């Protein structure tokens, strides 16, 4: 594997267009929702149930809760 050290005084690269920066087909901002409950699949509901059960039981395992939350958010 070749490792190249970057020059700290070089000019920054122009940002590449993001996949999330595409314009929406909705006409108003109120029509856009971050989480649409109707689009949740069964694995999303299972992850939410596990997270809710752990929180309601008073779990102190914050790493597990963060990992499950990351899996839930990464599934979108």
C-alpha contacts under 8 A as a table, 3 or more apart, distances in Angstrom:
res1	aa1	res2	aa2	distance
7	X	10	X	5.53
17	X	21	X	6.92
18	X	21	X	5.19
18	X	22	X	7.56
19	X	22	X	6.30
24	X	27	X	7.93
26	X	29	X	7.35
26	X	31	X	6.30
26	X	32	X	6.82
27	X	31	X	7.35
28	X	31	X	5.51
28	X	32	X	7.36
29	X	32	X	5.47
30	X	33	X	7.39
33	X	36	X	6.15
36	X	39	X	5.55
36	X	40	X	7.15
37	X	40	X	5.46
40	X	44	X	5.79
40	X	45	X	6.90
41	X	44	X	5.36
41	X	45	X	6.68
42	X	45	X	5.17
42	X	46	X	6.26
43	X	46	X	4.95
43	X	47	X	6.19
44	X	47	X	5.21
44	X	48	X	6.21
44	X	72	X	6.21
44	X	75	X	7.67
45	X	48	X	5.04
45	X	49	X	6.08
46	X	49	X	5.07
46	X	50	X	6.21
47	X	50	X	5.13
47	X	51	X	6.14
47	X	68	X	6.76
47	X	69	X	7.96
47	X	72	X	6.40
48	X	51	X	5.11
48	X	52	X	6.02
48	X	72	X	7.56
49	X	52	X	5.07
49	X	53	X	6.02
50	X	53	X	5.12
50	X	54	X	6.17
51	X	54	X	5.22
51	X	55	X	6.16
51	X	65	X	6.51
51	X	68	X	6.91
51	X	69	X	7.55
52	X	55	X	5.13
52	X	56	X	6.00
53	X	56	X	5.17
53	X	57	X	6.05
54	X	57	X	5.16
54	X	58	X	6.36
54	X	59	X	5.35
54	X	65	X	7.78
55	X	58	X	5.18
55	X	59	X	5.74
56	X	59	X	7.64
59	X	62	X	7.60
61	X	64	X	5.52
61	X	65	X	6.54
62	X	65	X	4.94
62	X	66	X	6.01
63	X	66	X	5.09
63	X	67	X	6.08
64	X	67	X	5.03
64	X	68	X	6.13
65	X	68	X	5.18
65	X	69	X	6.04
66	X	69	X	4.98
66	X	70	X	6.01
67	X	70	X	5.05
67	X	71	X	6.24
68	X	71	X	5.05
68	X	72	X	6.20
69	X	72	X	5.02
69	X	73	X	6.17
70	X	73	X	5.11
70	X	74	X	5.83
71	X	74	X	5.10
71	X	75	X	6.16
72	X	75	X	5.40
72	X	76	X	7.54
73	X	76	X	5.95
